[in-house]
Structure formats: C-alpha cells, structure tokens
Amino acid sequence: MRALTRFASIMSVVAVLAVGNLPAQSNIGLGVVAGIDFATFTGSDANLSILGLDKGSLTGFLGGVFVTVPLGSSVVLEPEAVYVGKGTNYAINESGVSGDITFDLEYIEVPVLLRYNFQSDGGPYALAGAAVGFNISCTVSGSGDAALPSTDCVDLGTVAGVPFDATSVTFGGVVGLGYQRGKVGVEGRYEFDFSDAYKDAGSIKNAAWEILLRYQFR
C-alpha cells in the first residue's frame, strides 16, 4: 500500500504539470485510468493441483496516467504509466484441511498501445500493444490451516532454503475494447506476460482481465 500511495502522489503531480505545460493548440491528450483486475497465473508450472492446491484468481487495483498522440484520423498512439496489482490465490484442496495461499505481486507498468477508433466523433474502439513491467513488491500470505503473515518473497525463500524472488522486469502484451464519449470512457483489457513472474520457479506467468474507467483532460 505504501508503494501505491507513493505512485498515486507522483502521478498526480505529473498530471498537473503535464496539463499545465501542454500547448493550447496541441493535439496531444492527457488523462487518467483506474479500475480493477482479476489476476491469475498461467504457464506449465502454475497448476499446483498435484500439491492439493486449486488455482483461482486475485482481485487487484490498477491506475495511472496516459498520453494520446493522434497518428491519423482513426489511429492513436497511447503510452501509459500504470500501477498494477497481480498474482493469484490458491485454495487448499485436501481432506480435513482448509485455507488459502495468496501470491501478491505489484508492478509499475509502461504499456505502449495503438488505439483504433471506429468512429471519428467518439464511441467504440479497439486497442493492442506491448507492456514492460517493473516489479516493486512480491509477498506471500496464507489463511486458515496455511496461516502465514504477509511475507516478502526473498525472506520466505531464505527460510525455505529455496530461491524465491520476483523477476525484476517482465514483458507482455495487451488487447482490449472500449467506449469513449467526450472525456469519459470505459474499457476492458486482457493482459498477458511473455516472461516468467519468478526467477527460479519455472514457467509461471502473470495474466489478468482488467476493467477500467478513463477520463481525458484534453
């Protein structure tokens, strides 16, 4: 939460400064996005059913700022800087045992998206692009019979004697659909990573469905 608070403060200052310094006749737009995501793990090593763990999902927050640069009558380049909460939750599926284990990952992501507007005066649009993520937090916690206070991944790995740390930089793709009329819009995205979420845990990748509200200052 401290990382999220710091990021929100920084983004607020950036937004105010950027709006104040955009030329009056500039075609470059600026706005903010915020919403929730439903994150999970994918990859050949993400299924832990053999260990009695059923993979679910983890609801997180995302939010940040974006810039729009028109490339034509219908195509817009949209770089962003966004905080994203990812990870997943595993439910224990063993007779006589109950509880959950939560893997929580936080990132500052920089997506670079291309948006295609189906109508010139606003309305539906599609977007696609790539994103680079910088990990800022990695924790594991447990409840029920798997009770464990929120513990940093590095500390947990040290106790277990097995290296367990998040990959510092990840790369992924983004696709989505949205609708914007005037300054306000709503958007749905699917985000998927090409690189692994952890350094030494095999093929475990982040993926998330995202629902966002957007407001464009100009």
HELIX and SHEET records of a PDB file:
HELIX    1   1 ARG A    2  ASN A   21  1                                  20    
HELIX    2   2 SER A   49  LEU A   51  5                                   3    
HELIX    3   3 CYS A  153  ALA A  160  1                                   8    
SHEET    1   A 9 LEU A  53  LYS A  55  0                                        
SHEET    2   A 9 VAL A  75  ILE A  92 -1                                        
SHEET    3   A 9 LEU A  58  PRO A  70 -1                                        
SHEET    4   A 9 GLY A  29  THR A  42 -1                                        
SHEET    5   A 9 LYS A 205  GLN A 216 -1                                        
SHEET    6   A 9 VAL A 184  ASP A 193 -1                                        
SHEET    7   A 9 VAL A 169  ARG A 181 -1                                        
SHEET    8   A 9 GLY A 123  GLY A 144 -1                                        
SHEET    9   A 9 GLY A  99  ASN A 117 -1                                        
SHEET    1   B 9 LEU A  53  LYS A  55  0                                        
SHEET    2   B 9 VAL A  75  ILE A  92 -1                                        
SHEET    3   B 9 LEU A  58  PRO A  70 -1                                        
SHEET    4   B 9 GLY A  29  THR A  42 -1                                        
SHEET    5   B 9 LYS A 205  GLN A 216 -1                                        
SHEET    6   B 9 VAL A 184  ASP A 193 -1                                        
SHEET    7   B 9 VAL A 169  ARG A 181 -1                                        
SHEET    8   B 9 GLY A 123  GLY A 144 -1                                        
SHEET    9   B 9 LEU A 148  ASP A 152 -1                                        
END                                                                             
